[in-house]
């Protein structure tokens, strides 16, 4: 019932705003990758900072249980940090309540639909768009920047990917853009072993993969609603405040740096997106490897 309500609300707002309208902090409707795609349009929550921009942007991808209010909250957090953020609902427009029992590769192409939409907005710098995903969305974020996968179908590319507790399905993947993975060492839904292999194995021609493992953290460690923890589909999910705080701080230093001059020097260990004084195209400088965080 809640999903149906949100879907109908999105339809109503999209009709009022008009297809592809770009008002700040609203549910929007935007075109899929082509007119032949099913569905032809997608819904999302758009968070936009005040001002004309152009701003760097982040596409946000949800987990297999669908678009929940927390993804709009994530978009809001990014907005207040100086980013345009578009959180996509990949299941609602397809009439799906869950995708936990299937391989849902459509979400990666949805990310490119969002990238194309954002790139056409005057308030977005199309050269500085990253993709951020959670669980299934984390897998989709990695897939979106995996060389030879869906990215080969699109001219525009993401500048980087950040994946919270993803399924690292192919440890031998060659990445076309730097990727960051944040995972719990106690995760029994998407265990970190394959991600460790992905980060540790050098692959010629691949952008670096940076992995952070929180030893005592479970799946969903950044979700405050998972306190106390719960069991879902025989997997344990639990919020871990220390891991959540560390992960958000570490991850957001890797996004394209906002236009605010006061923030332009903020990188982590000189490894983030680096903005030169001329506001040129941003690049990533991950060194790759595994970062183990113990305790607080």
C-alpha positions in Angstrom: 0.0 0.0 0.0 2.8 2.4 0.9 4.6 1.7 -2.5 1.3 2.2 -4.4 0.8 5.5 -2.6 4.2 6.8 -3.4 3.9 5.7 -7.0 0.6 7.5 -7.4 2.0 10.6 -5.6 4.9 10.5 -8.0 2.5 10.3 -11.0 0.5 13.2 -9.7 3.5 15.4 -9.0 5.0 14.6 -12.4 1.8 15.6 -14.1 1.8 18.9 -12.2 5.5 19.6 -12.8 5.6 18.4 -16.4 7.8 15.6 -17.7 11.5 16.3 -16.9 10.8 19.4 -14.9 13.8 20.3 -12.7 12.3 22.1 -9.7 14.4 21.7 -6.5 13.5 19.1 -3.9 10.7 17.3 -5.6 9.6 14.0 -7.1 10.3 14.2 -10.8 9.6 12.2 -13.9 12.4 11.9 -16.5 12.9 9.9 -19.8 14.3 6.4 -19.7 17.3 5.7 -22.0 15.1 5.5 -25.1 11.5 5.9 -26.1 11.4 2.1 -26.7 12.5 1.3 -23.1 10.1 -0.2 -20.6 9.0 1.9 -18.8 9.5 4.9 -21.0 9.8 7.2 -18.0 11.3 6.9 -14.5 10.6 8.6 -11.2 13.1 10.1 -8.8 13.7 12.5 -6.0 15.7 15.5 -7.0 17.7 17.5 -4.4 19.2 20.7 -5.8 21.3 23.3 -3.9 20.4 26.9 -4.0 22.0 28.9 -6.8 22.5 28.7 -10.5 25.4 26.2 -10.5 26.6 24.3 -12.4 27.0 21.8 -9.5 28.6 18.4 -9.4 25.9 15.7 -9.2 25.3 12.2 -7.7 22.9 9.6 -8.9 21.6 7.5 -6.0 20.5 3.8 -6.5 18.3 2.0 -3.9 18.5 -1.6 -2.6 16.5 -4.6 -3.6 13.5 -3.7 -1.3 12.8 -0.6 -3.4 12.7 3.1 -3.0 12.2 4.1 0.6 12.2 7.5 2.2 15.8 7.2 3.3 17.0 7.5 -0.3 15.3 10.9 -0.5 17.0 11.7 2.8 20.3 10.7 1.3 19.7 13.0 -1.6 18.9 15.8 0.8 22.2 15.2 2.7 24.1 15.5 -0.6 22.2 18.6 -1.5 23.2 20.4 1.7 26.8 19.4 0.9 26.7 21.2 -2.4 25.6 18.4 -4.8 22.6 17.9 -7.1 21.4 14.5 -6.2 18.9 12.3 -8.1 17.6 9.2 -6.2 15.9 6.9 -8.7 12.9 4.5 -8.1 13.8 1.6 -10.4 11.0 -0.8 -9.1 7.9 1.3 -8.7 7.5 2.3 -12.4 7.9 -1.4 -13.3 5.2 -2.5 -10.8 7.7 -4.4 -8.7 7.7 -4.4 -4.9 11.1 -6.2 -4.5 13.9 -7.5 -6.6 15.7 -9.5 -3.9 15.1 -12.7 -5.7 16.5 -11.8 -9.1 19.5 -10.2 -11.0 18.2 -6.7 -11.7 20.5 -5.3 -14.3 17.9 -2.7 -15.4 19.0 -0.5 -12.5 22.4 0.1 -14.1 20.7 1.4 -17.3 18.4 3.5 -15.2 21.5 5.2 -13.8 22.5 6.2 -17.3 19.0 7.6 -17.9 19.5 9.7 -14.8 23.0 10.7 -16.0 21.6 11.8 -19.4 18.8 13.8 -17.7 21.1 15.5 -15.3 23.6 16.3 -18.0 21.0 18.3 -19.8 20.2 20.5 -16.9 21.9 23.9 -16.8 22.6 23.7 -13.1 24.6 20.5 -13.4 28.2 20.1 -14.6 28.0 17.0 -16.8 31.7 16.4 -16.4 31.3 15.8 -12.7 28.6 13.2 -12.0 29.2 10.2 -9.8 26.9 7.2 -9.0 26.2 6.0 -5.4 24.4 2.7 -4.7 23.3 0.6 -1.7 23.2 -3.2 -1.7 21.6 -4.1 -5.0 22.2 -0.4 -6.0 25.8 -0.9 -5.0 26.1 -3.8 -7.4 24.4 -1.6 -10.1 26.8 1.3 -9.4 29.8 -1.0 -10.0 28.2 -2.5 -13.1 27.6 1.1 -14.4 31.3 1.8 -14.5 32.5 -1.7 -15.4 34.2 -1.5 -18.8 32.6 -3.6 -21.5 29.2 -3.8 -19.7 26.4 -1.3 -19.9 28.7 1.7 -20.1 29.7 0.8 -23.7 26.1 1.6 -24.7 26.3 5.2 -23.7 28.4 8.2 -24.7 28.3 9.9 -21.4 30.2 8.3 -18.6 30.2 8.5 -14.8 33.3 10.0 -13.1 33.3 7.4 -10.3 31.2 4.9 -8.4 30.7 4.4 -4.6 29.0 1.2 -3.5 27.8 0.4 0.0 27.8 -3.3 0.8 27.4 -4.5 -2.9 27.5 -7.9 -4.4 30.9 -8.0 -6.0 29.8 -10.5 -8.6 32.9 -10.4 -10.8 36.1 -9.8 -8.9 38.1 -9.7 -12.2 36.0 -6.7 -13.5 37.9 -4.0 -15.3 36.6 -0.6 -14.1 36.3 2.3 -16.5 36.1 4.8 -13.6 37.5 4.6 -10.0 35.3 2.7 -7.6 34.9 2.8 -3.8 33.4 -0.1 -1.9 32.2 0.2 1.7 31.3 -3.1 3.4 30.8 -4.8 6.7 33.1 -7.6 7.7 30.2 -9.4 9.4 27.9 -9.0 6.4 26.3 -12.4 5.6 24.2 -11.1 2.7 27.0 -9.7 0.5 30.2 -11.0 2.2 33.3 -8.9 1.6 35.6 -11.7 0.3 34.8 -11.2 -3.4 35.2 -7.4 -2.9 38.6 -8.0 -1.2 39.7 -9.9 -4.3 38.4 -7.2 -6.6 40.4 -4.5 -4.7 43.5 -6.6 -4.3 44.0 -7.9 -7.8 45.7 -5.4 -10.1 44.2 -5.5 -13.6 45.8 -3.9 -16.6 43.7 -1.1 -17.9 41.4 -0.9 -14.9 40.7 2.2 -12.8 41.5 1.6 -9.2 39.1 0.0 -6.7 39.2 1.2 -3.1 37.8 -1.1 -0.4 36.9 -0.2 3.2 35.9 -3.1 5.5 34.3 -2.4 8.9 35.0 -5.7 10.8 32.0 -5.7 13.2 29.4 -4.2 10.8 26.5 -6.0 9.1 24.5 -5.4 6.0 22.7 -2.1 6.1 25.1 -0.7 8.6 24.4 2.9 7.6 20.6 2.6 8.0 19.4 4.1 11.4 16.1 2.3 11.1 17.9 -1.0 11.5 18.4 -0.3 15.3 17.9 -2.8 16.8 18.9 -5.2 14.1 16.5 -7.4 12.2 16.6 -10.6 10.1 15.5 -10.3 6.5 15.5 -13.3 4.1 17.6 -15.1 6.7 20.3 -12.4 6.7 21.1 -10.1 9.6 20.8 -6.3 9.1 21.9 -3.9 11.8 22.8 -0.2 12.1 26.4 0.6 13.2 26.7 4.3 14.0 30.5 4.4 14.1 30.8 2.6 10.7 28.0 4.8 9.2 29.7 8.0 10.3 33.1 6.9 9.1 31.8 5.6 5.8 29.8 8.8 5.0 32.8 11.0 5.8 35.2 8.9 3.8 32.9 8.5 0.8 31.8 12.1 0.4 35.4 13.2 0.1 35.6 11.2 -3.1 32.7 12.9 -4.8 33.3 15.8 -7.2 34.1 18.7 -4.9 31.4 21.4 -4.8 31.8 24.8 -6.3 32.1 26.4 -2.8 35.7 27.7 -2.8 36.0 26.9 0.9 35.5 23.2 0.1 37.8 22.9 -2.9 40.8 21.7 -1.0 38.9 18.9 0.9 40.3 15.6 -0.2 41.1 12.5 1.9 44.8 11.6 2.0 45.1 13.6 -1.3 43.1 10.9 -3.0 39.7 12.4 -3.9 38.3 14.1 -6.9 40.8 16.9 -7.5 39.7 20.3 -8.7 42.4 22.5 -10.2 42.2 26.3 -9.9 40.8 26.7 -13.3 37.7 24.5 -12.5 38.8 22.1 -15.1 37.4 18.5 -15.6 37.8 16.5 -12.5 39.5 13.2 -12.2 39.9 10.6 -9.5 43.2 9.6 -7.9 42.4 6.5 -5.8 45.4 4.4 -5.0 43.3 1.3 -4.6 43.7 -1.4 -2.0 42.0 -2.4 1.2 41.4 0.0 4.2 40.4 -1.8 7.4 38.7 0.2 10.1 38.8 -1.2 13.6 36.6 0.1 16.4 35.6 3.8 16.3 
